[in-house]
Amino acid sequence: MSDSTLHKPIGIFDSGYGGLTVFKAIAEKLPDYDYIYLGDNSRAPYGNRSFDTVHNYTLQCVKWFFAQGCPLVILACNTASAKALRTIQQKDLPFIAPANRVLGVIRPTAEVIGKYTRSKKVGIMGTTGTISSDSYRIEIGHFFPDITVYQQACPMLVPLIENGEHESAGADYFVKKYVDALLAQCADIDTILLACTHYPLVEARIRKFLPAGIEVISQGHIVANSLADYLERHQEMESLISRNGITRYYTTDDPIDFDQKGSLFRGDTVRSEHVAL
Ligand code: DGL
């Protein structure tokens, strides 16, 4: 598996299952490349953890991807992108693997959000970590200074989804509570970004509690388009990545559990192996 001369996949990382919603879109858009998906399920959720903890966990996983031969790793996790990416890119990579690259999901989303909103009032739903980092407000402000960002932490959604309770009455209670709190901040919000890769599984429920005319955006296709564009612009990286159309899935927790739940997120069969980090 670590035949690093022939097998140079793109690494896709999430704290758990959520990154599979992004990977689904990436695999549809770019089916020829090899991929490795890693879910750090044994330590998920990351959403309420400190900057240091999210950085340490994410860096450990990034090093694991590099050891498998991945020259490029996508953090398909908003929490890791918000709390670990910058430090990894600026402080860690130059020492551990200067030629490798680690990309996140926040910047590609911030770059295109202006296309969706007419009122220039955008709502962000994410984990406590993503919201408290203020990353979306800062990144969107760089590209679209005329957009006002309203943010709502939704700490119960990932645990509900990870525990298979996202279609329950309990999920409805929390979804409504978070949606109401977000819209109470501004009645003119016309676009809501699901800034957590788990949330596509509750997208229909979120829509159920929204007035008509508010657009809800998931990140999968945005990140997939951005990756395609990145590879087009970075031929030195694109030419390194192996193209056998093979994906391998790994979890730091129980593979049987991962395969069952992961298939829901991936929208396809998942067969994973356990990895101890
Ligand atoms: N899917 C991750 C995200 O996008 C989840 C977070 C978690 O582990 O709390 O933020």
Boltz pocket constraint, residues with backbone or C-beta under 6 A from the ligand:
constraints:
  - pocket:
      binder: B
      contacts: [[A, 14], [A, 15], [A, 16], [A, 18], [A, 19], [A, 44], [A, 45], [A, 46], [A, 47], [A, 48], [A, 76], [A, 77], [A, 78], [A, 79], [A, 80], [A, 127], [A, 130], [A, 158], [A, 195], [A, 196], [A, 197], [A, 198]]
      max_distance: 6.0
